[in-house]
Amino acid sequence: MAALTTLLTTQEAAEILRVKESTLEQWRWQGRGPQFVKLGRLVRYRLADLEAYLAERVSASTTVTSHMLKCDSVG
C-alpha cells in the first residue's frame, strides 16, 4: 500500500507560497494557482503540487516569462 500524502490547509499552503489565504482563494475561483484537492467542502493542497507550481514559474529574466515562452513555441 502506498503512503498517504500529507494534505495542507489553505493557511499552510499560503505560508509556504508567502501569499495571503485570500490570494489562494481567488486563484482557485479563477482557475489559476496550484492544483488542489477538494474533499467535500474542504480544500487541501499537496506539497508536491505547490512545488510543481513554483517550478513552472522559474524565470531567468523579468522580460520573458515561462508563459510567454510556451505561447511562442505553439505558434
C-alpha positions in Angstrom: 0.0 0.0 0.0 1.4 3.4 -0.9 2.0 6.0 1.7 -0.6 8.7 2.0 0.3 12.2 1.0 0.1 14.9 3.8 -2.5 17.4 2.9 -2.0 21.1 3.7 -4.7 23.6 4.6 -5.1 26.8 2.7 -3.4 28.6 5.5 -0.4 26.3 5.4 -0.2 26.5 1.6 -0.3 30.3 1.8 2.5 30.4 4.3 4.7 28.2 2.1 4.0 30.3 -1.0 4.2 33.6 1.0 0.8 34.8 -0.2 -2.4 35.6 1.6 -5.1 32.9 2.0 -7.4 35.2 0.1 -5.0 35.1 -2.9 -5.2 31.3 -3.0 -9.0 31.5 -2.8 -9.1 34.0 -5.7 -6.7 31.8 -7.7 -9.0 28.8 -7.2 -12.0 30.7 -8.3 -10.2 32.0 -11.3 -8.8 28.6 -12.2 -5.2 29.7 -11.5 -2.7 28.8 -8.9 -1.5 25.4 -7.7 -3.7 22.3 -8.1 -5.7 21.5 -5.0 -7.7 18.6 -3.6 -11.4 19.0 -2.8 -12.8 16.8 -0.1 -16.4 17.6 0.3 -16.3 21.3 1.4 -12.7 21.1 2.4 -9.8 22.4 0.2 -6.4 20.9 0.7 -3.0 21.2 -1.1 -0.3 18.6 -1.7 3.2 19.8 -1.1 4.2 18.2 -4.5 1.6 20.4 -6.2 3.0 23.6 -4.5 6.5 22.6 -5.6 5.4 22.0 -9.2 3.6 25.3 -9.3 6.7 27.1 -8.2 8.9 25.2 -10.6 6.7 26.2 -13.5 7.3 29.9 -12.6 11.0 30.0 -12.6 12.3 32.7 -14.9 15.8 33.9 -16.0 14.5 37.3 -16.9 11.8 39.7 -15.9 11.1 40.5 -19.6 10.4 36.9 -20.7 8.1 34.7 -18.6 7.7 31.0 -18.9 4.1 31.7 -20.1 5.4 33.8 -23.0 7.9 31.0 -24.0 5.1 28.5 -24.1 3.0 30.8 -26.3 5.9 31.4 -28.7 6.6 27.7 -29.1 3.0 26.9 -30.0 2.8 29.3 -32.9 
